[in-house]
Amino acid sequence: MKYKLLSFLFAALLLSNASAQVQGVVAMPSKFSVAETIDRAEAAVKAASGFQIFARVDFQAVAATQGGKVRPAQLLIFGRGTVLPALLPQYPATAIDLPLKIVAWEDETGKVMLAYNTGEYLAQRHGVMGKDDVLKRITDATASFAKLAIE
């Protein structure tokens, strides 16, 4: 059940790069394989003060356990919890988008992409107001890890 939900969420995220950009998902190409891109993101997160890795999901491996085949795709879930006290008391539904996530996948042409949500997206999605500093920290941290992953 857990893997079916993760697969559904991943598929929804990847429906379209163009529409994803509009909805607050930043997508960018990586010159590395999916596994190496996520390895690099994981190393960046681990090197950052106070951050921890909560999970790494290999969707290709999950599909294989069910007899299915999908292109390479991995999700990294990470955080440090510092934004939770600022968001959850007033906006508890933001927990559905936390901890932070970075996803990398290989498209049908073999191109590897990496994507993450912005803090601004969380604000729009959950009606968060007056928390611009927290939302900026979310965007800045995730963007910096993404940049290190693809360069």
C-alpha positions, 0 to 999 in steps of 0.5 A, spaced: 500 500 500 505 504 501 509 503 495 502 504 491 501 511 494 508 513 493 508 511 485 501 515 485 504 521 488 510 520 483 506 519 477 502 525 479 508 530 479 511 528 473 505 529 468 508 535 465 514 539 466 511 545 463 505 545 468 509 543 474 513 549 473 506 553 473 504 549 480 511 551 484 515 545 482 522 547 479 524 542 474 531 542 471 536 537 467 541 533 470 548 531 466 548 525 471 544 518 472 538 518 476 542 514 481 548 519 481 543 525 481 540 523 488 547 520 491 549 527 490 543 530 493 544 526 499 551 528 500 549 535 499 543 534 505 548 530 509 553 535 509 548 541 511 548 542 518 542 539 522 539 536 516 537 528 515 535 523 510 528 520 512 528 516 506 530 514 499 525 511 494 527 507 488 521 507 484 524 502 479 526 497 484 519 498 487 516 497 480 520 491 479 518 487 486 511 488 483 513 485 476 513 492 473 517 496 469 518 503 469 524 508 467 529 510 473 526 514 478 528 516 485 525 520 491 529 523 496 526 525 503 529 530 508 529 535 513 531 538 519 524 540 522 526 547 523 520 550 519 515 545 523 513 550 529 512 556 524 507 552 519 504 546 523 500 550 528 497 554 524 497 550 517 497 543 519 495 541 512 502 543 510 505 537 513 503 533 507 508 537 503 513 536 509 519 533 510 522 536 503 523 532 497 527 532 491 525 527 485 530 525 479 527 521 473 529 519 466 524 521 461 522 517 455 528 520 451 533 518 456 534 525 459 535 526 467 531 531 470 531 533 477 525 537 481 523 540 487 517 544 490 518 551 492 516 554 499 511 559 495 508 553 492 506 551 499 504 558 501 499 558 495 497 550 496 495 551 503 494 559 504 500 560 508 500 567 510 505 571 514 511 566 513 515 569 508 522 568 511 520 560 513 518 559 505 524 562 503 528 558 507 525 552 504 526 554 497 533 556 498 535 550 502 532 545 497 534 549 491 541 549 494 541 541 494 538 541 487 544 545 484 549 541 488 546 535 485 546 537 478 552 540 477 
